[in-house]
Amino acid sequence: MSEPLDSNGLLGHESLLDAVIHIDQAVAGNTIAPAAAKGIVYSLVETLGSMVGDPDLPVDLKSAYMDDLDLAVDFEQNSLN
């Protein structure tokens, strides 16, 4: 993991971004089944969506998580279909 949990117990957005990039590389290298990648990315999208919807999430984290969510949704729609 590139960074530890913050004081709120949340992953830093770079960790979630790293996860999407890792899955992208695994799909490109045929080291993960596409169905497994879809499931993992779906879970990431759902998790990020929940985090972004939290009204107590600090604005700077919300912005970073939104960027990660956009990337994950784009990857899900364009690379896994």
N, CA, C and O atoms as CSV, one atom per row, in Angstrom:
chain,resi,resn,atom,element,x,y,z
A,1,MET,N,N,0.850,-1.162,0.000
A,1,MET,CA,C,0.000,0.000,0.000
A,1,MET,C,C,0.903,1.236,0.000
A,1,MET,O,O,1.892,1.289,0.732
A,2,SER,N,N,0.564,2.212,-0.811
A,2,SER,CA,C,1.424,3.378,-0.953
A,2,SER,C,C,1.329,4.355,0.211
A,2,SER,O,O,2.239,5.160,0.410
A,3,GLU,N,N,0.270,4.303,0.966
A,3,GLU,CA,C,0.143,5.191,2.112
A,3,GLU,C,C,-0.771,4.547,3.156
A,3,GLU,O,O,-1.671,3.786,2.801
A,4,PRO,N,N,-0.550,4.841,4.428
A,4,PRO,CA,C,-1.374,4.230,5.484
A,4,PRO,C,C,-2.756,4.879,5.558
A,4,PRO,O,O,-3.049,5.844,4.852
A,5,LEU,N,N,-3.582,4.331,6.419
A,5,LEU,CA,C,-4.886,4.919,6.670
A,5,LEU,C,C,-4.702,6.273,7.327
A,5,LEU,O,O,-3.759,6.486,8.089
A,6,ASP,N,N,-5.616,7.189,7.023
A,6,ASP,CA,C,-5.511,8.501,7.651
A,6,ASP,C,C,-6.151,8.460,9.040
A,6,ASP,O,O,-6.560,7.398,9.510
A,7,SER,N,N,-6.234,9.603,9.682
A,7,SER,CA,C,-6.744,9.658,11.055
A,7,SER,C,C,-8.213,9.264,11.152
A,7,SER,O,O,-8.698,8.932,12.234
A,8,ASN,N,N,-8.925,9.301,10.020
A,8,ASN,CA,C,-10.326,8.884,9.995
A,8,ASN,C,C,-10.477,7.408,9.642
A,8,ASN,O,O,-11.593,6.894,9.568
A,9,GLY,N,N,-9.355,6.731,9.426
A,9,GLY,CA,C,-9.405,5.319,9.058
A,9,GLY,C,C,-9.683,5.080,7.589
A,9,GLY,O,O,-10.031,3.966,7.198
A,10,LEU,N,N,-9.533,6.118,6.763
A,10,LEU,CA,C,-9.787,6.006,5.329
A,10,LEU,C,C,-8.489,5.819,4.561
A,10,LEU,O,O,-7.445,6.350,4.940
A,11,LEU,N,N,-8.568,5.062,3.483
A,11,LEU,CA,C,-7.410,4.938,2.606
A,11,LEU,C,C,-7.165,6.256,1.897
A,11,LEU,O,O,-8.103,6.988,1.581
A,12,GLY,N,N,-5.912,6.550,1.652
A,12,GLY,CA,C,-5.590,7.698,0.831
A,12,GLY,C,C,-6.022,7.416,-0.593
A,12,GLY,O,O,-6.033,6.263,-1.021
A,13,HIS,N,N,-6.377,8.448,-1.325
A,13,HIS,CA,C,-6.899,8.221,-2.667
A,13,HIS,C,C,-5.872,7.574,-3.583
A,13,HIS,O,O,-6.251,6.904,-4.543
A,14,GLU,N,N,-4.574,7.757,-3.313
A,14,GLU,CA,C,-3.562,7.135,-4.159
A,14,GLU,C,C,-3.643,5.612,-4.092
A,14,GLU,O,O,-3.356,4.940,-5.082
A,15,SER,N,N,-4.023,5.063,-2.958
A,15,SER,CA,C,-4.161,3.615,-2.820
A,15,SER,C,C,-5.271,3.090,-3.712
A,15,SER,O,O,-5.124,2.043,-4.344
A,16,LEU,N,N,-6.372,3.807,-3.764
A,16,LEU,CA,C,-7.489,3.390,-4.607
A,16,LEU,C,C,-7.145,3.575,-6.079
A,16,LEU,O,O,-7.518,2.750,-6.914
A,17,LEU,N,N,-6.442,4.643,-6.396
A,17,LEU,CA,C,-5.981,4.861,-7.761
A,17,LEU,C,C,-5.022,3.760,-8.177
A,17,LEU,O,O,-5.103,3.254,-9.296
A,18,ASP,N,N,-4.113,3.384,-7.283
A,18,ASP,CA,C,-3.180,2.280,-7.559
A,18,ASP,C,C,-3.924,0.987,-7.851
A,18,ASP,O,O,-3.499,0.206,-8.701
A,19,ALA,N,N,-5.024,0.756,-7.157
A,19,ALA,CA,C,-5.811,-0.468,-7.368
A,19,ALA,C,C,-6.376,-0.502,-8.786
A,19,ALA,O,O,-6.312,-1.536,-9.450
A,20,VAL,N,N,-6.924,0.606,-9.250
A,20,VAL,CA,C,-7.482,0.668,-10.605
A,20,VAL,C,C,-6.379,0.462,-11.638
A,20,VAL,O,O,-6.558,-0.276,-12.607
A,21,ILE,N,N,-5.250,1.108,-11.432
A,21,ILE,CA,C,-4.125,0.969,-12.374
A,21,ILE,C,C,-3.622,-0.468,-12.389
A,21,ILE,O,O,-3.317,-1.001,-13.455
A,22,HIS,N,N,-3.533,-1.097,-11.233
A,22,HIS,CA,C,-3.075,-2.481,-11.148
A,22,HIS,C,C,-4.024,-3.417,-11.904
A,22,HIS,O,O,-3.574,-4.311,-12.622
A,23,ILE,N,N,-5.320,-3.213,-11.745
A,23,ILE,CA,C,-6.291,-4.044,-12.450
A,23,ILE,C,C,-6.180,-3.823,-13.952
A,23,ILE,O,O,-6.241,-4.776,-14.728
A,24,ASP,N,N,-6.019,-2.581,-14.359
A,24,ASP,CA,C,-5.848,-2.266,-15.783
A,24,ASP,C,C,-4.644,-3.010,-16.350
A,24,ASP,O,O,-4.727,-3.599,-17.427
A,25,GLN,N,N,-3.539,-2.986,-15.636
A,25,GLN,CA,C,-2.329,-3.677,-16.095
A,25,GLN,C,C,-2.535,-5.192,-16.131
A,25,GLN,O,O,-2.041,-5.864,-17.036
A,26,ALA,N,N,-3.256,-5.726,-15.157
A,26,ALA,CA,C,-3.506,-7.166,-15.117
A,26,ALA,C,C,-4.387,-7.602,-16.286
A,26,ALA,O,O,-4.157,-8.657,-16.876
A,27,VAL,N,N,-5.387,-6.803,-16.620
A,27,VAL,CA,C,-6.251,-7.116,-17.763
A,27,VAL,C,C,-5.440,-7.042,-19.049
A,27,VAL,O,O,-5.552,-7.920,-19.905
A,28,ALA,N,N,-4.625,-6.004,-19.191
A,28,ALA,CA,C,-3.804,-5.852,-20.397
A,28,ALA,C,C,-2.808,-6.994,-20.547
A,28,ALA,O,O,-2.507,-7.416,-21.664
A,29,GLY,N,N,-2.299,-7.489,-19.436
A,29,GLY,CA,C,-1.314,-8.569,-19.471
A,29,GLY,C,C,-1.926,-9.955,-19.398
A,29,GLY,O,O,-1.204,-10.948,-19.308
A,30,ASN,N,N,-3.257,-10.033,-19.437
A,30,ASN,CA,C,-3.972,-11.316,-19.361
A,30,ASN,C,C,-3.591,-12.130,-18.135
A,30,ASN,O,O,-3.519,-13.357,-18.205
A,31,THR,N,N,-3.347,-11.461,-17.012
A,31,THR,CA,C,-3.023,-12.178,-15.784
A,31,THR,C,C,-4.206,-12.234,-14.823
A,31,THR,O,O,-4.084,-12.740,-13.707
A,32,ILE,N,N,-5.358,-11.710,-15.262
A,32,ILE,CA,C,-6.586,-11.782,-14.472
A,32,ILE,C,C,-7.735,-12.021,-15.439
A,32,ILE,O,O,-7.760,-11.478,-16.543
A,33,ALA,N,N,-8.668,-12.828,-15.016
A,33,ALA,CA,C,-9.849,-13.082,-15.836
A,33,ALA,C,C,-10.685,-11.804,-15.926
A,33,ALA,O,O,-10.874,-11.118,-14.922
A,34,PRO,N,N,-11.179,-11.484,-17.102
A,34,PRO,CA,C,-11.996,-10.266,-17.243
A,34,PRO,C,C,-13.182,-10.226,-16.275
A,34,PRO,O,O,-13.521,-9.161,-15.758
A,35,ALA,N,N,-13.811,-11.370,-16.027
A,35,ALA,CA,C,-14.950,-11.388,-15.093
A,35,ALA,C,C,-14.501,-11.016,-13.680
A,35,ALA,O,O,-15.219,-10.318,-12.964
A,36,ALA,N,N,-13.329,-11.476,-13.282
A,36,ALA,CA,C,-12.803,-11.130,-11.958
A,36,ALA,C,C,-12.490,-9.633,-11.892
A,36,ALA,O,O,-12.786,-8.976,-10.894
A,37,ALA,N,N,-11.898,-9.107,-12.948
A,37,ALA,CA,C,-11.589,-7.674,-12.997
A,37,ALA,C,C,-12.864,-6.847,-12.897
A,37,ALA,O,O,-12.901,-5.833,-12.200
A,38,LYS,N,N,-13.921,-7.289,-13.606
A,38,LYS,CA,C,-15.195,-6.567,-13.538
A,38,LYS,C,C,-15.727,-6.533,-12.106
A,38,LYS,O,O,-16.208,-5.498,-11.645
A,39,GLY,N,N,-15.640,-7.656,-11.411
A,39,GLY,CA,C,-16.123,-7.709,-10.039
A,39,GLY,C,C,-15.349,-6.800,-9.110
A,39,GLY,O,O,-15.927,-6.124,-8.259
A,40,ILE,N,N,-14.038,-6.787,-9.277
A,40,ILE,CA,C,-13.186,-5.941,-8.432
A,40,ILE,C,C,-13.460,-4.469,-8.701
A,40,ILE,O,O,-13.606,-3.679,-7.768
A,41,VAL,N,N,-13.530,-4.100,-9.977
A,41,VAL,CA,C,-13.775,-2.696,-10.326
A,41,VAL,C,C,-15.171,-2.275,-9.873
A,41,VAL,O,O,-15.358,-1.157,-9.392
A,42,TYR,N,N,-16.148,-3.164,-10.026
A,42,TYR,CA,C,-17.502,-2.852,-9.547
A,42,TYR,C,C,-17.471,-2.548,-8.055
A,42,TYR,O,O,-18.099,-1.593,-7.598
A,43,SER,N,N,-16.747,-3.353,-7.306
A,43,SER,CA,C,-16.638,-3.136,-5.854
A,43,SER,C,C,-15.956,-1.809,-5.545
A,43,SER,O,O,-16.372,-1.092,-4.634
A,44,LEU,N,N,-14.922,-1.485,-6.292
A,44,LEU,CA,C,-14.249,-0.194,-6.099
A,44,LEU,C,C,-15.193,0.971,-6.389
A,44,LEU,O,O,-15.226,1.952,-5.647
A,45,VAL,N,N,-15.958,0.855,-7.469
A,45,VAL,CA,C,-16.901,1.920,-7.828
A,45,VAL,C,C,-17.946,2.086,-6.723
A,45,VAL,O,O,-18.267,3.208,-6.331
A,46,GLU,N,N,-18.471,0.974,-6.225
A,46,GLU,CA,C,-19.463,1.053,-5.147
A,46,GLU,C,C,-18.863,1.660,-3.881
A,46,GLU,O,O,-19.495,2.491,-3.229
A,47,THR,N,N,-17.653,1.249,-3.536
A,47,THR,CA,C,-16.989,1.781,-2.341
A,47,THR,C,C,-16.728,3.273,-2.478
A,47,THR,O,O,-17.027,4.051,-1.572
A,48,LEU,N,N,-16.168,3.666,-3.616
A,48,LEU,CA,C,-15.891,5.084,-3.833
A,48,LEU,C,C,-17.183,5.897,-3.856
A,48,LEU,O,O,-17.219,7.012,-3.337
A,49,GLY,N,N,-18.235,5.354,-4.447
A,49,GLY,CA,C,-19.517,6.059,-4.464
A,49,GLY,C,C,-20.041,6.309,-3.060
A,49,GLY,O,O,-20.564,7.383,-2.763
A,50,SER,N,N,-19.897,5.307,-2.197
A,50,SER,CA,C,-20.325,5.472,-0.801
A,50,SER,C,C,-19.481,6.519,-0.090
A,50,SER,O,O,-20.000,7.338,0.669
A,51,MET,N,N,-18.187,6.487,-0.338
A,51,MET,CA,C,-17.292,7.439,0.320
A,51,MET,C,C,-17.585,8.867,-0.137
A,51,MET,O,O,-17.618,9.788,0.678
A,52,VAL,N,N,-17.797,9.046,-1.434
A,52,VAL,CA,C,-18.063,10.382,-1.971
A,52,VAL,C,C,-19.393,10.921,-1.446
A,52,VAL,O,O,-19.552,12.128,-1.264
A,53,GLY,N,N,-20.343,10.021,-1.205
A,53,GLY,CA,C,-21.648,10.449,-0.716
A,53,GLY,C,C,-21.697,10.768,0.764
A,53,GLY,O,O,-22.727,11.226,1.260
A,54,ASP,N,N,-20.614,10.539,1.478
A,54,ASP,CA,C,-20.569,10.804,2.920
A,54,ASP,C,C,-20.514,12.309,3.161
A,54,ASP,O,O,-19.545,12.958,2.768
A,55,PRO,N,N,-21.541,12.876,3.802
A,55,PRO,CA,C,-21.550,14.325,4.022
A,55,PRO,C,C,-20.451,14.809,4.976
A,55,PRO,O,O,-20.129,15.997,4.992
A,56,ASP,N,N,-19.877,13.901,5.768
A,56,ASP,CA,C,-18.827,14.294,6.702
A,56,ASP,C,C,-17.428,14.189,6.111
A,56,ASP,O,O,-16.446,14.513,6.779
A,57,LEU,N,N,-17.330,13.741,4.867
A,57,LEU,CA,C,-16.022,13.606,4.217
A,57,LEU,C,C,-15.458,14.991,3.919
A,57,LEU,O,O,-16.145,15.825,3.331
A,58,PRO,N,N,-14.214,15.243,4.319
A,58,PRO,CA,C,-13.605,16.542,4.026
A,58,PRO,C,C,-13.583,16.816,2.523
A,58,PRO,O,O,-13.439,15.895,1.720
A,59,VAL,N,N,-13.724,18.065,2.156
A,59,VAL,CA,C,-13.834,18.474,0.761
A,59,VAL,C,C,-12.629,18.021,-0.069
A,59,VAL,O,O,-12.794,17.573,-1.204
A,60,ASP,N,N,-11.422,18.133,0.488
A,60,ASP,CA,C,-10.245,17.755,-0.289
A,60,ASP,C,C,-10.235,16.253,-0.581
A,60,ASP,O,O,-9.847,15.836,-1.673
A,61,LEU,N,N,-10.659,15.443,0.387
A,61,LEU,CA,C,-10.747,14.002,0.146
A,61,LEU,C,C,-11.861,13.686,-0.837
A,61,LEU,O,O,-11.708,12.816,-1.694
A,62,LYS,N,N,-12.981,14.387,-0.718
A,62,LYS,CA,C,-14.102,14.151,-1.635
A,62,LYS,C,C,-13.659,14.405,-3.071
A,62,LYS,O,O,-13.985,13.625,-3.966
A,63,SER,N,N,-12.935,15.466,-3.295
A,63,SER,CA,C,-12.455,15.791,-4.632
A,63,SER,C,C,-11.522,14.702,-5.161
A,63,SER,O,O,-11.643,14.282,-6.312
A,64,ALA,N,N,-10.603,14.252,-4.328
A,64,ALA,CA,C,-9.662,13.209,-4.745
A,64,ALA,C,C,-10.396,11.906,-5.026
A,64,ALA,O,O,-10.113,11.240,-6.022
A,65,TYR,N,N,-11.340,11.532,-4.157
A,65,TYR,CA,C,-12.106,10.303,-4.362
A,65,TYR,C,C,-12.990,10.400,-5.607
A,65,TYR,O,O,-13.203,9.402,-6.295
A,66,MET,N,N,-13.501,11.592,-5.897
A,66,MET,CA,C,-14.299,11.777,-7.120
A,66,MET,C,C,-13.446,11.508,-8.355
A,66,MET,O,O,-13.902,10.869,-9.303
A,67,ASP,N,N,-12.211,11.997,-8.341
A,67,ASP,CA,C,-11.305,11.733,-9.467
A,67,ASP,C,C,-11.068,10.238,-9.624
A,67,ASP,O,O,-11.080,9.717,-10.739
A,68,ASP,N,N,-10.852,9.548,-8.508
A,68,ASP,CA,C,-10.653,8.104,-8.549
A,68,ASP,C,C,-11.912,7.398,-9.049
A,68,ASP,O,O,-11.829,6.456,-9.838
A,69,LEU,N,N,-13.064,7.853,-8.592
A,69,LEU,CA,C,-14.325,7.261,-9.020
A,69,LEU,C,C,-14.525,7.443,-10.518
A,69,LEU,O,O,-14.925,6.509,-11.212
A,70,ASP,N,N,-14.251,8.635,-11.013
A,70,ASP,CA,C,-14.377,8.885,-12.452
A,70,ASP,C,C,-13.475,7.953,-13.256
A,70,ASP,O,O,-13.893,7.407,-14.278
A,71,LEU,N,N,-12.244,7.773,-12.797
A,71,LEU,CA,C,-11.310,6.883,-13.484
A,71,LEU,C,C,-11.806,5.446,-13.456
A,71,LEU,O,O,-11.749,4.754,-14.473
A,72,ALA,N,N,-12.289,4.990,-12.312
A,72,ALA,CA,C,-12.772,3.614,-12.186
A,72,ALA,C,C,-13.996,3.377,-13.066
A,72,ALA,O,O,-14.092,2.336,-13.717
A,73,VAL,N,N,-14.922,4.316,-13.096
A,73,VAL,CA,C,-16.116,4.182,-13.940
A,73,VAL,C,C,-15.712,4.180,-15.413
A,73,VAL,O,O,-16.226,3.378,-16.193
A,74,ASP,N,N,-14.811,5.058,-15.793
A,74,ASP,CA,C,-14.339,5.104,-17.175
A,74,ASP,C,C,-13.676,3.778,-17.558
A,74,ASP,O,O,-13.923,3.245,-18.640
A,75,PHE,N,N,-12.847,3.256,-16.677
A,75,PHE,CA,C,-12.184,1.982,-16.935
A,75,PHE,C,C,-13.215,0.862,-17.063
A,75,PHE,O,O,-13.128,0.017,-17.954
A,76,GLU,N,N,-14.196,0.873,-16.151
A,76,GLU,CA,C,-15.235,-0.164,-16.165
A,76,GLU,C,C,-16.019,-0.132,-17.478
A,76,GLU,O,O,-16.315,-1.183,-18.047
A,77,GLN,N,N,-16.352,1.050,-17.956
A,77,GLN,CA,C,-17.162,1.191,-19.165
A,77,GLN,C,C,-16.383,0.946,-20.454
A,77,GLN,O,O,-16.921,0.401,-21.417
A,78,ASN,N,N,-15.121,1.350,-20.466
A,78,ASN,CA,C,-14.361,1.291,-21.719
A,78,ASN,C,C,-13.435,0.094,-21.843
A,78,ASN,O,O,-13.159,-0.344,-22.960
A,79,SER,N,N,-12.952,-0.443,-20.752
A,79,SER,CA,C,-11.973,-1.519,-20.840
A,79,SER,C,C,-12.533,-2.887,-20.523
A,79,SER,O,O,-11.942,-3.896,-20.909
A,80,LEU,N,N,-13.647,-2.950,-19.837
A,80,LEU,CA,C,-14.152,-4.236,-19.383
A,80,LEU,C,C,-15.436,-4.666,-20.081
A,80,LEU,O,O,-16.010,-5.694,-19.720
A,81,ASN,N,N,-15.893,-3.924,-21.050
A,81,ASN,CA,C,-17.116,-4.311,-21.776
A,81,ASN,C,C,-16.811,-4.826,-23.142
A,81,ASN,O,O,-17.724,-5.193,-23.882
